[in-house]
Amino acid sequence: MILNGNQRGGGLKLAAHLMNVVENDHVEVHELRGFCSQTLRGALQETDAVAKGTQCKQYLFSLSLSPPETERVPIAEFGAAVAEVEKKLGLVGQPRAIVFHEKNGRRHAHAVWSRIDVNKMKAINLPFYHNRLTELSKDLFLQHDWRLPDGLRDRENRNPTNFNLAEWQQAKRAGKDARAVKRVFQEAWQVSDTAAAFAHALEEKGYYVARGDRRGYVAIDVAGDVFAIPKWVGVKTRQVREKLGDAKHYRSVDETKAVIALQMQSAVSKWEEDLGRRKKALTKQWAQDKAKLKDRQHAERDRLMQRQTAQQVESARKRQSRFRQGLSGLWDRLRGEHTRIRRENQRDAWQASQRDQKQRDEVIFRHLEERKLLKRNIDLDRASLNDQVQGLELDRAGFEALRRPDDRSTQRGLDLQK
């Protein structure tokens, strides 16, 4: 069933909405747990009063539970779903109300929890509750053998032949999760009414139906792993035979692997072209980055040289101005003052030259570090590209190996069932 939940405040407004007998044909308060009051309005008013002792504004968690329109769902199934939500979100034992609505011949339920832990007087945190409700909703559809609505089908598990390079690399890093694989098979089974629809639904996710040697009906993924369809769907072989027909009409495992190999090698060629374009663009970018860095450093050094030259000219002028002219200058020479000033000027000039050299060294050292950093980044990018090239070469070799019988791929698929 579809589960929609949200954190909220306004207990009295929520009570009025849930008890609205004008918009609904029938309203039934099915359960009030953990409250002193015997009415929904009083119960949510209690929660509002408790929340005032905290800083929490959204002190309620409100959930709607909507089963498929065509299904007749007993109250016990609603209760079981509410209990699962409690477990998933960490609300077990919290005050709770359940209300049923009937409208236009359909019945759905609302559950409301208090988020306030009265022992700690703080709200219970509900991280990622949207994702958790979505996962639980999928589980409920599969568990009851209901047809999954399009909004709950996982669109990320696509056929790898339609991946771009980044998606393919991410998929390889993620690896396989048995629970996710099982969900792919179950979803494909639920949304298909015919053999062709089932095969198409699996192929959208990268699995190809084939004739197994012993098990009759199997599916093969792009890695060559073999999966027994009845086992992964969770139905009897007889049911699979009824939907898929005679197994002899399907390709053998080896024939199917050969088909997969051709498709995936075509995809690898596309990824290699993408990688080649990326490498060409990066090579051009590296050259531009080096040229820009070189030009900027040249300009900075020129500005420093111009500034130092101007300072040297001004400092020389000031040092020269220390010598007096005329008779005063002659008197300075006679009494040794001229010699003292000359030595002082020489010392100042030497110190200025050392300062200028230190500034130039600092700029040069910084420029060297900038160039090293650029080289290091380029080297990392180049190494990453080379790794990706080698990875695609291994992928191509692996898909080529699918053309040859390999019992190990069958074993890998079966190992996931354990």
C-alpha positions as CSV (number, residue, x, y, z in Angstrom):
1,M,0.0,0.0,0.0
2,I,1.1,3.6,-0.6
3,L,2.5,5.2,2.6
4,N,2.7,8.9,2.9
5,G,3.9,10.5,6.1
6,N,5.0,13.8,7.5
7,Q,6.0,15.6,10.7
8,R,3.5,18.3,11.7
9,G,2.0,20.3,14.6
10,G,-1.5,21.5,15.0
11,G,-3.1,18.6,16.8
12,L,-6.5,20.1,17.0
13,K,-6.6,21.0,13.3
14,L,-5.5,17.4,12.4
15,A,-8.2,16.0,14.7
16,A,-10.9,18.1,12.9
17,H,-9.6,17.0,9.5
18,L,-9.5,13.3,10.5
19,M,-13.1,13.4,11.9
20,N,-14.6,15.3,8.9
21,V,-17.8,13.4,8.2
22,V,-18.8,15.8,5.4
23,E,-15.9,14.8,3.0
24,N,-16.0,11.1,4.0
25,D,-18.8,8.6,3.8
26,H,-17.7,6.9,7.0
27,V,-15.2,7.8,9.7
28,E,-14.1,5.3,12.4
29,V,-11.7,5.9,15.2
30,H,-10.2,2.4,15.3
31,E,-7.6,2.8,18.1
32,L,-6.4,5.3,20.7
33,R,-3.3,4.0,22.5
34,G,-1.4,5.7,25.2
35,F,-3.8,8.5,25.8
36,C,-6.0,9.3,28.8
37,S,-8.8,10.8,26.6
38,Q,-11.3,8.6,24.9
39,T,-11.8,10.9,21.9
40,L,-9.4,11.8,19.1
41,R,-9.6,15.5,19.7
42,G,-8.9,15.0,23.4
43,A,-6.0,12.6,22.6
44,L,-4.3,15.1,20.2
45,Q,-5.0,17.9,22.7
46,E,-3.0,15.9,25.3
47,T,-0.1,15.6,22.9
48,D,-0.2,19.3,22.2
49,A,0.0,20.0,25.9
50,V,2.9,17.6,26.4
51,A,4.8,19.2,23.5
52,K,4.5,22.6,25.1
53,G,7.1,21.4,27.7
54,T,9.6,21.0,24.8
55,Q,10.8,23.3,22.0
56,C,9.4,20.9,19.3
57,K,6.9,22.5,16.9
58,Q,6.2,19.4,14.7
59,Y,5.4,17.0,17.6
60,L,3.2,14.6,15.6
61,F,3.9,12.1,12.8
62,S,0.9,11.7,10.6
63,L,0.7,8.7,8.1
64,S,-1.8,7.8,5.5
65,L,-2.1,4.2,4.3
66,S,-3.8,3.7,0.9
67,P,-4.1,0.2,-0.6
68,P,-4.7,-0.4,-4.3
69,E,-8.2,0.5,-5.4
70,T,-9.0,-3.0,-6.6
71,E,-7.9,-4.8,-3.5
72,R,-10.0,-5.7,-0.4
73,V,-7.6,-5.2,2.5
74,P,-8.7,-6.4,6.0
75,I,-8.2,-4.3,9.1
76,A,-5.5,-6.7,10.3
77,E,-3.3,-5.9,7.3
78,F,-3.6,-2.2,8.0
79,G,-2.6,-2.9,11.6
80,A,0.4,-5.0,10.5
81,A,1.6,-2.2,8.2
82,V,1.3,0.4,11.0
83,A,3.3,-1.9,13.3
84,E,6.0,-2.2,10.6
85,V,6.2,1.6,10.2
86,E,6.6,2.0,14.0
87,K,9.5,-0.4,13.9
88,K,11.1,1.3,10.9
89,L,10.9,4.8,12.3
90,G,11.6,4.0,16.0
91,L,8.1,5.0,17.2
92,V,7.3,1.7,19.0
93,G,5.4,2.4,22.2
94,Q,4.6,6.0,21.4
95,P,1.0,7.2,21.9
96,R,-0.9,6.4,18.7
97,A,-4.2,6.9,17.0
98,I,-5.6,5.0,14.0
99,V,-8.6,6.3,12.0
100,F,-10.3,4.7,9.0
101,H,-11.9,6.7,6.2
102,E,-14.3,5.4,3.6
103,K,-15.0,7.5,0.5
104,N,-16.3,6.7,-3.0
105,G,-16.2,3.0,-2.2
106,R,-12.6,3.0,-1.1
107,R,-11.1,2.6,2.4
108,H,-7.9,4.0,3.6
109,A,-6.4,4.7,7.1
110,H,-4.6,7.4,9.0
111,A,-2.2,6.8,11.8
112,V,-0.9,9.5,14.1
113,W,1.9,9.2,16.6
114,S,3.2,11.6,19.3
115,R,6.9,12.2,18.6
116,I,7.5,13.3,22.2
117,D,9.4,10.9,24.5
118,V,7.9,11.8,27.8
119,N,10.8,10.3,29.8
120,K,13.4,12.5,28.1
121,M,11.0,15.3,27.2
122,K,12.4,15.6,23.7
123,A,11.1,14.7,20.2
124,I,12.2,11.4,18.6
125,N,14.3,12.0,15.5
126,L,13.0,10.5,12.3
127,P,15.9,10.6,9.8
128,F,15.2,9.6,6.1
129,Y,11.6,8.7,6.9
130,H,10.5,9.3,3.3
131,N,13.0,6.8,2.0
132,R,12.1,4.2,4.6
133,L,8.4,4.6,3.9
134,T,9.0,4.1,0.2
135,E,11.0,0.9,0.8
136,L,8.4,-0.4,3.1
137,S,5.6,0.4,0.6
138,K,7.4,-1.6,-2.1
139,D,7.8,-4.5,0.3
140,L,4.1,-4.5,1.1
141,F,3.1,-4.5,-2.6
142,L,5.4,-7.4,-3.3
143,Q,4.4,-9.3,-0.1
144,H,0.7,-9.1,-1.1
145,D,1.3,-9.8,-4.8
146,W,-0.2,-6.4,-5.7
147,R,0.8,-4.8,-9.0
148,L,3.4,-2.1,-8.3
149,P,2.4,1.4,-9.3
150,D,4.8,3.1,-11.7
151,G,5.9,5.6,-9.0
152,L,7.3,2.8,-6.8
153,R,9.3,1.1,-9.6
154,D,13.0,1.5,-9.2
155,R,14.1,3.4,-12.3
156,E,17.8,3.4,-11.3
157,N,18.2,-0.3,-12.1
158,R,18.3,0.1,-15.8
159,N,19.9,-2.1,-18.5
160,P,23.7,-1.3,-18.4
161,T,23.7,-1.2,-22.2
162,N,22.0,2.2,-21.8
163,F,24.4,3.5,-19.2
164,N,26.9,6.3,-19.8
165,L,30.5,5.7,-18.7
166,A,30.0,7.3,-15.3
167,E,26.9,5.2,-14.6
168,W,28.7,2.0,-15.7
169,Q,31.6,2.8,-13.4
170,Q,29.3,3.6,-10.5
171,A,27.4,0.3,-11.0
172,K,30.6,-1.7,-11.0
173,R,31.7,0.0,-7.7
174,A,28.3,-0.7,-6.1
175,G,28.3,-4.4,-6.9
176,K,25.3,-6.7,-6.4
177,D,23.0,-6.8,-3.4
178,A,20.9,-9.9,-3.1
179,R,17.9,-8.1,-1.8
180,A,18.0,-5.5,-4.6
181,V,18.3,-8.3,-7.2
182,K,15.3,-10.1,-5.7
183,R,13.3,-7.0,-5.9
184,V,14.2,-6.5,-9.6
185,F,12.8,-10.0,-10.3
186,Q,9.7,-9.6,-8.2
187,E,8.9,-6.2,-9.7
188,A,9.3,-7.5,-13.2
189,W,7.0,-10.4,-12.3
190,Q,4.3,-8.2,-10.8
191,V,4.1,-5.7,-13.7
192,S,4.0,-8.3,-16.5
193,D,1.0,-10.3,-17.7
194,T,2.8,-12.1,-20.5
195,A,6.1,-13.8,-21.2
196,A,7.1,-11.0,-23.6
197,A,6.3,-8.4,-20.9
198,F,8.2,-10.2,-18.3
199,A,11.3,-10.6,-20.6
200,H,11.1,-6.9,-21.5
201,A,10.8,-5.8,-17.9
202,L,13.9,-7.9,-16.9
203,E,15.8,-6.6,-19.9
204,E,15.1,-3.0,-18.8
205,K,17.1,-3.9,-15.7
206,G,19.9,-5.8,-17.5
207,Y,18.7,-9.4,-17.1
208,Y,17.9,-11.7,-20.1
209,V,15.6,-14.7,-19.9
210,A,17.2,-18.0,-21.1
211,R,16.7,-21.8,-21.1
212,G,18.6,-23.3,-18.2
213,D,20.3,-26.7,-18.4
214,R,18.6,-28.1,-15.4
215,R,16.3,-25.5,-13.9
216,G,14.3,-24.8,-17.1
217,Y,14.0,-21.0,-16.7
218,V,16.9,-18.7,-15.8
219,A,17.9,-15.1,-16.3
220,I,21.5,-13.9,-17.1
221,D,22.9,-10.5,-16.2
222,V,25.6,-8.6,-18.1
223,A,28.3,-10.1,-15.9
224,G,27.3,-13.6,-17.1
225,D,25.8,-14.5,-13.7
226,V,22.9,-17.0,-13.9
227,F,19.7,-16.7,-11.8
228,A,17.0,-19.3,-11.4
229,I,13.8,-17.3,-12.1
230,P,11.4,-19.3,-9.8
231,K,13.9,-18.9,-6.9
232,W,14.4,-15.2,-7.3
233,V,10.7,-14.3,-8.1
234,G,9.6,-16.5,-5.2
235,V,7.1,-18.6,-7.0
236,K,6.7,-22.2,-8.1
237,T,8.3,-23.5,-11.3
238,R,4.8,-24.4,-12.5
239,Q,3.7,-20.7,-12.3
240,V,6.8,-19.6,-14.2
241,R,6.0,-22.2,-16.9
242,E,2.4,-21.0,-17.2
243,K,3.6,-17.4,-17.8
244,L,6.7,-18.0,-19.9
245,G,5.6,-21.1,-21.9
246,D,7.8,-23.9,-23.1
247,A,11.5,-23.3,-22.1
248,K,12.7,-24.7,-25.5
249,H,11.5,-21.5,-27.2
250,Y,14.2,-19.5,-25.4
251,R,17.9,-19.3,-26.2
252,S,20.3,-21.5,-24.3
253,V,22.6,-20.0,-21.6
254,D,25.6,-19.9,-23.9
255,E,23.6,-18.4,-26.8
256,T,22.2,-15.7,-24.5
257,K,25.7,-14.9,-23.1
258,A,26.8,-14.4,-26.7
259,V,24.0,-12.0,-27.3
260,I,24.8,-10.1,-24.1
261,A,28.5,-10.0,-25.1
262,L,27.8,-8.4,-28.4
263,Q,25.5,-5.8,-26.8
264,M,27.9,-5.0,-24.0
265,Q,30.9,-4.8,-26.4
266,S,29.0,-2.3,-28.4
267,A,28.4,-0.3,-25.2
268,V,32.1,-0.6,-24.3
269,S,33.0,0.9,-27.7
270,K,30.6,3.8,-27.0
271,W,32.2,4.3,-23.6
272,E,35.7,4.1,-25.1
273,E,34.7,6.9,-27.6
274,D,33.4,9.0,-24.7
275,L,36.6,8.4,-22.8
276,G,38.7,9.3,-25.8
277,R,36.8,12.6,-26.2
278,R,37.2,13.3,-22.5
279,K,40.9,12.6,-22.7
280,K,41.3,14.9,-25.7
281,A,39.4,17.7,-23.9
282,L,41.4,17.2,-20.7
283,T,44.7,17.3,-22.6
284,K,43.6,20.6,-24.2
285,Q,42.5,21.9,-20.7
286,W,45.9,20.8,-19.2
287,A,47.8,22.8,-21.8
288,Q,45.5,25.8,-21.2
289,D,46.0,25.6,-17.5
290,K,49.8,25.4,-17.8
291,A,49.8,28.4,-20.2
292,K,47.6,30.4,-18.0
293,L,49.7,29.6,-14.9
294,K,52.9,30.5,-16.8
295,D,51.5,33.8,-18.1
296,R,50.2,34.8,-14.6
297,Q,53.5,33.9,-13.0
298,H,55.5,35.9,-15.6
299,A,53.2,38.9,-15.1
300,E,53.5,38.7,-11.3
301,R,57.3,38.5,-11.5
302,D,57.4,41.5,-14.0
303,R,55.3,43.5,-11.6
304,L,57.6,42.6,-8.7
305,M,60.6,43.6,-10.7
306,Q,59.1,46.9,-11.7
307,R,58.1,47.7,-8.1
308,Q,61.6,46.8,-6.8
309,T,63.3,48.8,-9.5
310,A,61.2,51.8,-8.6
311,Q,62.0,51.3,-4.9
312,Q,65.7,51.0,-5.8
313,V,65.7,54.3,-7.7
314,E,63.9,56.0,-4.9
315,S,66.2,54.5,-2.2
316,A,69.3,55.5,-4.2
317,R,68.0,59.1,-4.4
318,K,67.4,59.2,-0.7
319,R,70.8,57.8,0.1
320,Q,72.4,60.4,-2.3
321,S,70.5,63.2,-0.6
322,R,72.3,62.5,2.7
323,F,75.5,64.0,1.3
324,R,75.6,67.8,1.7
325,Q,76.9,70.0,-1.1
326,G,79.3,72.9,-1.3
327,L,81.3,74.0,1.7
328,S,79.1,71.8,4.0
329,G,80.1,68.8,2.0
330,L,83.8,69.7,2.1
331,W,83.6,70.1,5.9
332,D,81.9,66.7,6.1
333,R,84.8,65.2,4.2
334,L,87.4,66.8,6.4
335,R,85.8,65.6,9.6
336,G,85.0,62.0,8.3
337,E,81.2,62.4,8.1
338,H,81.2,61.8,4.4
339,T,82.9,58.4,4.9
340,R,80.4,57.4,7.6
341,I,77.4,58.3,5.4
342,R,78.9,56.4,2.5
343,R,79.3,53.3,4.7
344,E,75.8,53.7,6.0
345,N,74.5,54.0,2.4
346,Q,76.4,50.9,1.4
347,R,74.9,49.0,4.3
348,D,71.4,50.2,3.5
349,A,71.8,49.3,-0.2
350,W,73.1,45.8,0.7
351,Q,70.1,45.3,3.1
352,A,67.7,46.5,0.4
353,S,69.2,44.1,-2.2
354,Q,68.9,41.2,0.3
355,R,65.3,42.2,1.0
356,D,64.5,42.3,-2.7
357,Q,66.2,39.0,-3.3
358,K,64.2,37.4,-0.5
359,Q,61.0,38.8,-2.0
360,R,61.9,37.3,-5.4
361,D,62.8,34.0,-3.8
362,E,59.4,33.9,-2.0
363,V,57.6,34.5,-5.2
364,I,59.7,31.9,-7.1
365,F,59.1,29.3,-4.3
366,R,55.4,30.0,-4.4
367,H,55.3,29.7,-8.1
368,L,57.2,26.4,-7.9
369,E,54.6,25.0,-5.5
370,E,51.8,26.2,-7.7
371,R,53.3,24.4,-10.7
372,K,53.9,21.3,-8.6
373,L,50.3,21.3,-7.5
374,L,49.1,21.7,-11.1
375,K,51.4,18.8,-12.2
376,R,50.1,16.7,-9.4
377,N,46.5,17.3,-10.3
378,I,47.2,16.6,-14.0
379,D,49.1,13.4,-13.1
380,L,46.1,12.3,-11.0
381,D,43.7,13.0,-13.8
382,R,46.0,11.2,-16.3
383,A,46.3,8.2,-14.0
384,S,42.5,8.1,-13.5
385,L,42.0,8.2,-17.3
386,N,44.6,5.4,-17.7
387,D,42.8,3.3,-15.0
388,Q,39.5,3.8,-16.8
389,V,41.0,2.8,-20.1
390,Q,42.4,-0.3,-18.6
391,G,39.1,-1.0,-16.8
392,L,37.3,-0.8,-20.2
393,E,39.8,-3.2,-21.7
394,L,39.2,-5.7,-18.9
395,D,35.4,-5.2,-19.4
396,R,35.8,-5.9,-23.1
397,A,37.8,-9.0,-22.3
398,G,35.2,-10.1,-19.8
399,F,32.4,-9.7,-22.3
400,E,34.4,-11.6,-24.9
401,A,34.7,-14.4,-22.3
402,L,30.9,-14.6,-22.2
403,R,31.0,-16.2,-25.6
404,R,32.6,-19.3,-24.0
405,P,30.8,-21.6,-21.6
406,D,31.8,-20.8,-18.0
407,D,30.2,-22.6,-15.1
408,R,31.7,-20.1,-12.7
409,S,29.2,-17.5,-13.7
410,T,26.4,-19.8,-12.9
411,Q,27.9,-20.4,-9.4
412,R,28.3,-16.7,-8.8
413,G,24.6,-16.2,-9.5
414,L,23.6,-19.1,-7.2
415,D,25.9,-17.8,-4.4
416,L,23.7,-14.7,-4.1
417,Q,20.8,-16.9,-3.1
418,K,22.5,-18.0,0.1
